[in-house]
Structure formats: structure tokens, C-alpha cells
Amino acid sequence: MRIVAPPALMLAAVLTLASLTMHNQVATAQDKSAVSASRAVPVKPVAKPAGLTPEMRARAVAKLPGASPNDVSATPIPGIYEVTMGGLIAYVSEDGKYMFSGNVYDLDSQVNLTAARRNNARARVLAAAKEDQMIIFSPANPKMTVTVFTDVDCGFCRKFHGQIADYNKAGVRVRYMFYPRTGPGTDSWARAEQVWCASDRREALTKAKRGENVTVKGCKSGPVIKSHYDMGEGLGVEGTPAIFTQNGDYIGGYMSPTDLVAAVQKSQASAGVAGSLK
């Protein structure tokens, strides 16, 4: 998987959201290696205690543009609050003066508390995404669903799509969203727009992934590619293909059909997910 520069987003008050995204992506790797126990032990959301008043929550995000008091939750650490924005998690002091990003671990249980909360946040964002604004390849009776942020020109994305029939045969439903790594105004972005403008988007995507030219006269894709790209940034996409499970687990980049099925099953089992997203 090729790495792209961390995206810059909204939290520019104390840290830029680019910094927040970078730390969250480092955390993704840590989640999978150092603290695998975090997946094996479901973590219940921390309830807001009676002492966490609306005024206290408002003060905690007063210096964070785009954040709402409703985004603030308590943590097990006195004087430290959690702020959830999209698929990202950060922590602020109760006076709203300090913010940091990273993982909070319970050393007694060896559980990464942040990982479960971050996955829950991502899952909500992905569940709210409209499927008529995606390109979907699905078997007749899918066993599981993944959302894949893809770049038309990415080599590993092309390798992944070259096996799309095998993923479908294995029961995997693939929801594609665009993430041109080079950003707006580039050739990759323009090619993504051409695919979206095509009357048969599935066929157009397959042609584009083979390196064939896809051209639609008068193409006006509207805000779709931008909305995909912004969502990818908000979820912390760091390269393509970026594969997310139903429960918001960012399981990485390219993997074979067999490995992908195993990774999704492991993610679902650890999160206690019954069934699949249909």
C-alpha cells in the first residue's frame, strides 16, 4: 500500500487536524500489533457522569472550530474529555486549553480504550453514507460488506479490482468510494469524475482500472468525488486501497480474497457483530 501525506482538516485551533489524522493513523498500526487484546475485549462507551454539565462540555470545545458540545464525552481519566469528530478521536483538558491525540490504554486489562471508540465513530460515518453515491460490486447473497476507498491510478487498487470477481465469489460485497491520492484538480481526480459520469459506472471503473481511457462529454460529476475524498480524510485514510469493515475497523490496504475474508471475520468476531451489512 502506498502512503500519502496525512490530510489537513478542521481542528486548527490548537493542533491542525492533519496532525490529529497522523496520530490516529499511527494508532491504527498500534491497534493491530501491540494491543491486539483491544479487539478481543469489547469496550462499552463511557457514560457521561452527572457532573459533566453542558457548560463544561461547551468549555472543552470552545477553541475547536467545528466541534460541538455534543461531541464531548467523559473518559476514565479525571479532567480529560473525549472529543469525537467524524471518525476521529481527540482528548481535551476540562478547561479546553490543551488537546492531544493518540491512544488511551487501560493497563490493568491491557485494553486500548481509544480503538473501540474510534471504530464506533467510523462505523457511524460509514453507515450514514448513501449507497446510491457509491459504486458497488456484490454477489447475489453477500456474507460481508467492506467499504473501499480507491484511486483509479493506484497499482494496488488495480490489483484489488482485478480480483473483484473472486472477492464476490467469496461472499464479499465491495462498496467503492473514490480517494484520488493526488487531490483535487489532478489527472487522477479528473479520471474519477469521468468514471462517475459514465452511464455504466461499474463498467467504466473496470475499464479505468485496466488503464483504458474513459471519456464522457460534458461530464459534470458534481460534489460526489469531493464528498468521497472528504469522508476518506475524516476517517483517516492514509493510502489506497483503504478497506473498512462494517464495524469501522480500518483493516488496511490490498489483501487477497482469502486474507480479506479472514480479516473481516476476525474483525466482526472481536466486535461482536452478528450477521453482515446487506
HELIX and SHEET records of a PDB file:
HELIX    1   1 LEU A   17  LYS A   32  1                                  16    
HELIX    2   2 ALA A   37  ALA A   40  1                                   4    
HELIX    3   3 PRO A   54  ALA A   60  1                                   7    
HELIX    4   4 PRO A   69  ASP A   71  5                                   3    
HELIX    5   5 LEU A  113  ALA A  128  1                                  16    
HELIX    6   6 GLU A  131  GLN A  133  5                                   3    
HELIX    7   7 GLY A  155  GLY A  162  1                                   8    
HELIX    8   8 ILE A  164  LYS A  169  1                                   6    
HELIX    9   9 ASP A  187  CYS A  197  1                                  11    
HELIX   10  10 ARG A  201  LYS A  209  1                                   9    
HELIX   11  11 VAL A  224  LEU A  235  1                                  12    
HELIX   12  12 PRO A  257  ALA A  271  1                                  15    
SHEET    1   A 2 ARG A   2  ILE A   3  0                                        
SHEET    2   A 2 GLY A 239  THR A 240 -1                                        
SHEET    1   B 4 VAL A  72  ALA A  74  0                                        
SHEET    2   B 4 ILE A  80  MET A  85 -1                                        
SHEET    3   B 4 LEU A  88  SER A  93 -1                                        
SHEET    4   B 4 MET A  99  PHE A 100 -1                                        
SHEET    1   C 2 TYR A 105  ASP A 106  0                                        
SHEET    2   C 2 VAL A 111  ASN A 112 -1                                        
SHEET    1   D 5 ILE A 135  PHE A 137  0                                        
SHEET    2   D 5 VAL A 172  PHE A 178 -1                                        
SHEET    3   D 5 MET A 144  THR A 150  1                                        
SHEET    4   D 5 ALA A 242  THR A 245 -1                                        
SHEET    5   D 5 TYR A 250  GLY A 252 -1                                        
END                                                                             
